[in-house]
Structure formats: structure tokens, C-alpha cells
């Protein structure tokens, strides 16, 4: 099979890719409504419980750099099944966690297992599709990538209110089992040239340095990292703002998060329709303008108003709506020039987006007050991403002209 030859239909690739890509953000955000509850259950501090999320971020981000090359070396399907097996085992451990330290370790392992979803989902698209066809599939996958952390707190809040925090992790176990069945019966191997040379340390270093030196890759991947990284960072602070500052119950918090998920659904639907007639890259500037508006509102409303559902979630809704315009072209452009190292390119992109979430979360935690983080760190992330995107895009244009 040659790279760029479709062996699965676009629909199957979209559905399978969406299911795979969602496991990471879903597992990250599903239990966020339970974080204040875990403080009481384990008799610990807010900082200790937030560390469970940071451990998940760290495991997920670092494993991205490993599972991508493994998928290049041994094939997409066997590596997916191996990592999903680790995910299931660690989810069981988290379900029965007796202490917060045990939970931190289980969540780190869970992040490692879930990392394969993002890496493989993008790789199976790049293996088979390019151009506008790739952008349309990436839009469907992007819906799940950002919809996962948007919808998951709503589901988590319902489960927590009706059953308890352990049942939240049972939901992850069920998702993992269903996904493994789908991979076994629906995923076809798309890697055209597997080979163990992809695992050579020297070759790995060359691959990653090639990506980090290429302004075409950096222009898109940094934009993704700051956008999705900001969304993941929001998942770490919104429970403490809406539950502790605004005074919502976990059930009400879940309802409030529908504002975020609904806005992103609308954004992806609008983007999908526009992609029928407009090139994906032309939607990116629209998303950037909306990002500037959401960042301005997030900062001003947090600094000048008492927190309410509207003042907190209004700017968040605009932020995720704008994100839907940016992701399809950014995902496609970050991988299109690198078909020979598609797994590595996907892995590095995933590392950068979850790395952005780790950095933002740690800065917010260091500030102490989640409202201060919402007024400063979160609005700055998309602005920094846009500035770096424009800088590297300019460098890529100059290099292309010189060549």
C-alpha cells in the first residue's frame, strides 16, 4: 500500500479516529466534577488532588513521544491495542484507589495508556488522505478532541451526583472496552512502511529535531498547543470556580458545562458546512479574531464582575467556538509535509497540546487563586499561540521563497 491510498472509507476513518482521539480528553475531564469531593474523601488538599490531573497530563504528554514512533515501527493497530490494555488496567486501579498517592500513580499510568488515541487517530488519516479530504476528516476528529473535555464534565457531574466518584472511573473502563472492540473489528492497518528503524535513538532524535526546526510544523502545532492546551487547563480550574466560587452543585456544574460543549458543537457544524465551499486555511484568521474577543472578555469580566455562570462560561463558549475554526487546517498542515514520519509528527503535536495544558495548569496552581488564573493565564494562551503562529508562518514563507 502506498502512503496516501485509502484502505478504509472516510466515514470509517472519521468514526474510528474520533473514538480514539476522545479517550484522552474524556479520561482527563470526566472526573473533574469529583475533584472537590476527592479532597474530602482522601482527607487531603486541593493541591494534592490537582496533582492527579497533572500526573495524567505528564503521562499523556511524554507517552505521545513514544507511542508515535512505536506505531511507525510496528503498525498502528497492534500498538493501539497494547496501549489500550494499559489504559484499562490503570482505570481499574483508579477505581479502587485507597489514597490520593495511589490515585496519582494510577492516573499517570492511565495517561500513558490513553496517549495512543491522539497519535494513531491522526496517523491513520495522514496514511490515507491529504488536502481538503484530510481537513474534513480532521474536522470530525477535532470535534471529538475538544468535545471530549467539554461534554465529559457534564456526564461526570451526573454520575457523581447519582452514584459516586468510583462509578466515574467505571465509565472510563466501559469506554475503553468498547473502543478496544472497535479497534479489533474495524481498524485496518494503514502504516505502509513499518520498520524498527523508526525506534533507533539516533533516528528518533533526527525525526523530532526535523519537526522542531521546521517552521511549517511549528506554525500549526503551536497554535494547536495553545488552543487545546488552554481548553485542558480550563478543565482543571472550572470545577473550583463554578463549584466553590459560584456555588454550584456537581450536578449543576455538569449542566453549566453544556454551554461549552454546545458552543463547540455549533462551531464544528458551522465549520463542516463551510469546508464544503471554503478552503480550511481561510477559516483560521476568523478563528483568531474570535479568540482575541474571547480573551478580552475573559480578562475583563473576571476582573470587574463577581463570578457567575454567565461571566465565566460566556467567554469560554466563544473560545471553543473559535477553536472549531482553527483545528482542521492546523491538524492537516502540521502533518502534511511529513508522510515519512507521520507518527512522530502526530506524537509531537500531541505532546505540545498537552504540554501546553501542563504548563498553564502549573502556573495557575502556583498563582493559588483560580480566578486570577482565569483572568491572566487563560486569556494569554491563545494570544501567545497566534503571535508565534504568525512568526513561524512568516519564516516558512521566506524559506519557501528562498528555495
N, C-alpha and C positions, 0 to 999 in steps of 0.2 A: 504493500500500500504506500502510495506517495503522500507526503505531507500536503495537506490542503484538499485531500479527497474525502468526501463524506461517506462514511460507512454506517452511520446512524442518521436518522432523519433529523431535521432541525427541531421538530417538536420533541422527539425523544431526548435529544441533546439538551434542549432547554429545560425539560422537566427534571431529568436526572441531574443536570448541573445545578438547578435551583434547589433540589433536595439536598445535594451535597454541600453547597455553599452555605445553606442556612444552619447547618448543625453547629458551626462555631458561634455565630452571634446569638442563636437561640439558647445554647447552653450558657453563654455569658450572661444573658439578660433575664432568663426565665426566673431565676431565683432572687433577683434584685428586690422585689417587694418583701422578701423574707429577711433581708439583711438586718433591719432593726429588730426583728423577732429573734434572730440568731444571737444578737448581743445579749438578750435576756436568757435564752436557752443555755448558752455556754458560759454565762456569767463572766463576760469579757467586755472589751471596749469596742467603740465604733472603729477605731484604727485597726484592731485585730481582725474584725470581720471584713473590713475593706481589703485587708491583705489577702483574703481568699480570692477576691476578684483580681487583684494584682498578680497573684500566683498563676491564675488561669491565663491572664494576658501574657505573662512571661513564657509559660509553657507553649502557648499557641504561637507566639511570635517567633521564638527560637526554633521550634519544630518546623516552621514553614521552610527554613533554610535547609532542612534535612529531607523532608518528605518530597519536595520538588525534584531534587536530583535522584532520589530513590525511584520516583515514578519514571524519570528519564532512563534509568538504568534497568529496571526490572519490569516496567509496564505499568499502566495506570490502574488496572483492575486489581492485581494481587497486592499492591501497596495500599490501595484504598481499603481492602478487606482487613489487612493486618492492622492498620491504624484504627479502624472502626472497632476491632476486637479490643484494643487497649482502651478505647473510649467507653465501651460497655463495661469492662471490668472496673474502671475507675468510677463510673457512675454508680455501680453497686456499692463501692466503698464509701462514696459520699453519702449515699442514702442511710448508711448505718454509722455515720461519723459520731464518736462519743465526745470529742473535744474539738476546739477550734483549730488546734495544731494538726490533728488528723484531717480535718476538712481542708486546710491549706494544702497539705500534701496530695490529697485526692483531687482537688481542683487543678493543681499543677499537672498531674497525670492526665486529667480529663482534657485540659487544653492541648497537650501534646497529641492525644488521640484525635481530637476534633480538627487539628490543623490540616489534615489531608483534604478536607472538603473544599476549601478555597483553592488550594493549589491544583487539585485534579480537575475541578469544575472548569477552570479557565483553560487548562491544558487540553481537555477533550474538545473544547471549542476551537482553539488555535490549531489543533491537529487536523481539523476538518474544514474550517470556514475562515474566510478573510473578508475584509471590506465591509460593505453595508450589511451583508448577511450575518457577519460576525457581530456587528453592532446591535442588530435586532435581537440576537440570542443573548448577548451581554446585557441588554436592557431587561430581559426577563430574569436573568440571573441576578442582576443588580437589584431588582425588586425584592428578591428573597434575601439578598445580602444585607440590605438596610431594613427591610420589613421584619426580619427576624428579631432584632433588638427592639423594634417598635411595637410589635404585637406581643412578644413574649412576656413583658411585664404585666400586660392585661391578663393573659392566661395564668401567669404565676400568682397574681393577686387573687383571682377567682379560686384557684386550687388551694392557696394558703388559707383563705377565709373559710372554705367549705370543708377542707380536710386537715392540712397541716404542712409543715415545711418538708418533711420527708417525702410526702407524695409529690412535691415539686420535682424532686430528683427521679422519682419513678416515671414521671412524664418524659424525662430525658432518656431513660432506659427504653421506653416504648418507642421513642423516635429512632433511637439507634438500631433497634431490632428491625423496624420497618425499612430503614434505609439500607441495612445490610441485605435484606431480602431483595430489594430493588436492584442493588448492585450485582448480586449473584445472577439474577434472571434477565436484567435489562441492559446492563453495561457491556458494551463490546470493546475489546482492546483497540485503542486508536493510536497508540505510540508506533510510528512507522519504523523507528530505528533504535530499539532498546539496546543497551550495551553497558557493561560495567565500567567502561572508561569514564562515564559520567560521574563515577564516585571517586576517581583519582583526586587526591587532595590538591595537587597542582592544577588539575583541570577545573576543579570547583572554584579555586581562587581566581583562575583566569576568567571563568564564566561570570562570577559575581563582580569582579573588577571591570569587566567589559560593560556590564549593565550600569554600574555606578559612575562610569566615565562617559556614558553616552547621554547627551542632553535630551535626546528623544525619549529615552526611558524615564529620566528624572523629571521631565516636564509633566508627564502624565501621572507617574506613580506618586510623586509628592503631593499632587492635587488630590489624588485618591486618599493618600495617607492622612492629610489634614482634614478631609471631609468625613470619611468613615471613622477616623480616629477621634474626631470631635463627637460623632454620634455615640461611639462606645464610651467615651468619657462622660457624656451626659447620663448614660445608664448607671454610672457609679454615684452620681450626686443627686439625680432627680428623686430617688426614694427618700433621701434625707431631707430634701427641701419640701416636697409635697406632703410627706407624712409627718415630719417633725415640725417644720416651719409653718406650713399652710394648715396642717391638722387633719389631713385625710386619713381614712382607714385604708388598710391594704386593698380592700375591695374597691373603694372609691379611687384609690391610686390607679388600679387597673383600668377603671373607666376613663380616667383622665388621660391615660396613655393612648387611648383610642384616637385622640386628637392628633398625636404624632403619626400613628400608623395610617390613619385615614388620609392625612395630608400627603404622605409618601405614596399611597396607592393612587391618589388622584394624579400626583406628579408623574408616576410611571405610565399611567394610562395615557395622559396627555403626550408624554414623550414618545410612547409607542406609536400613537397616531401621527405625530409629526415626522417620525422616522420614515414613514411611507413616502413622504414628499420632500423632506429636508435632510441634507447630509448631517450625520451625527455631530461632526465638529462644529457646525454652525450653531448648535444649541448650547455649547459650552459658555460663550460670552453671556447668554441670557441667564444661565445659572449663576454666573459670577456676580452679575448686577443684583440678583435676588439675594445672594449671600451677603453682599455689602449691606443691604437693607435689614436682613435678619440680625447681623452682628450689631448694627447700630441700635436696633430696637432692644436686643437682649441686654446690652450695656446700659442704655438709658432707663429702661423700665425697672431693671434690678436695682439701680442706684437711686431712683426717685420715687418708687412706689413700694408699698408693702406687698410682699409676695402673695399672689392669688393664682388660681389655676389659669386664668386668662393671661396675666402678665408673665407667667413663667412659660406656659405652653404655646402662647401665640407666636413668639419669635422662634421657638423650636419647630413649630409646624412650618413656618416659612423656610427655615434652614433645610429641613428634609425635603420639602417641595423642590427647592433649588438643586439639591443633591441629585435628584432624579434626572435633571437635565445634563449633569456633568458626567455621570458614571459611564454610560455606554461608550462614548468616544474615548474616554480616558482609559478604560479597560482595554479596548481594541488597540489604541495607539501605543500602550505600554508594552504590548506583546507582539504586534505585527512585524517589527523588524527582526525578531529573534526566533524564527521557527526551529532552528537547530538546538536551542536551549529553552524551549517553551516552559518546561517545568521549573527551571531556575528563575526565569523571568516572572512567572506566576508566584513562585515562592518569595522572591524578594519584594514584590508588590504587596503580598500578604503580610510580610514582616514589617513593612513600612506603615501599613494602615493600623495594625495592632500595636506597633511600636509607638505610633502617634497617640493611641489611646492610653498606653502605659505612661508615657511622659506627661500627658495632660492630667491623668488621674493622680500621679505622684505630686505634681505641682499643686493641684487643688487640695490634696491631703496635707501638704506642707503649709498651705495658707490657713488651714484649720476650719474656716467658715465656708460651707459650700456656696453660700450666696456671693461671697467675694470671688470665688472661682467662676461662678456663672456670669458675673459682671466683667471679668477680666480675661481669664484664660480661654474660656469657650468662644467668646467673640473674636479673639485674636487668631485662633487656629485657622479659620478659612481665609483670613486676610493674609497671613503668612504664606499659606498654600498658594494663593493667587499670585502673590509677588514673585515667589520662587518659580512658579509655572511660567510666568511671562519672561523671567530672566532666562531660564533654560530653553524656552521656545525660541527666544531671540538668538541664543547661541547655536541652536540646531539649525536655524535658518542661515546663519552666517557660515557655518561649516558646510552646509549643502551648496551654498553659492560658491564657496572657495573650491569645492571639489568639481 
